[in-house]
């Protein structure tokens, strides 16, 4: 694979030759530019926002990768199913639109090359899982012990209950909440499998364990 990266103004142009698919370069660049511009317009960008946007654009991503993507986000090539979109290498924080466009375009090209070469791609290799041995794991929009307690007690409460051994990915830092019982540590996570796959929220740090 031959690849060079050039910059024209604020747009990165990629010149490459990947198994005769160089004609798709413009489509990849256009897609990356459009998605990143949309994210930037909504505020600061990050890997989390990019992945969420990618999951909402499975049809164009499928075309760019040259593979079928199911509703669950799994990539299928010649009846072989890969686990997840191939964007593990994206940085957690993208400083600006230029970095976002360049990193996303390169990630798409890398994922396409892996698929063409028959390499396994996966985003479900996290070493972290949910542990409910001490208390129930409830995924919350924000770290709030009062809300957690109310969701446990109330039968009618709408809640996202995570099961034992659910694979998750910690994202960002921890939050420390001061309660009457003392300091409580919360961790923001992304759910990697199961009924609530791809959902993002907060759980108590005690609910996170290594495999």
Secondary structure as UniProt FT lines:
FT   STRAND          2..8
FT   TURN            9..10
FT   STRAND          11..17
FT   TURN            19..20
FT   HELIX           22..24
FT   HELIX           25..41
FT   STRAND          45..46
FT   HELIX           47..55
FT   HELIX           58..65
FT   STRAND          68..69
FT   TURN            71..72
FT   STRAND          75..77
FT   TURN            78..79
FT   STRAND          80..83
FT   TURN            88..89
FT   STRAND          93..94
FT   HELIX           97..116
FT   TURN            117..118
FT   STRAND          128..130
FT   STRAND          137..140
FT   HELIX           145..153
FT   STRAND          160..162
FT   TURN            164..165
FT   STRAND          167..179
FT   TURN            180..181
FT   STRAND          182..191
FT   TURN            195..198
FT   STRAND          200..204
FT   HELIX           205..207
FT   STRAND          208..210
//
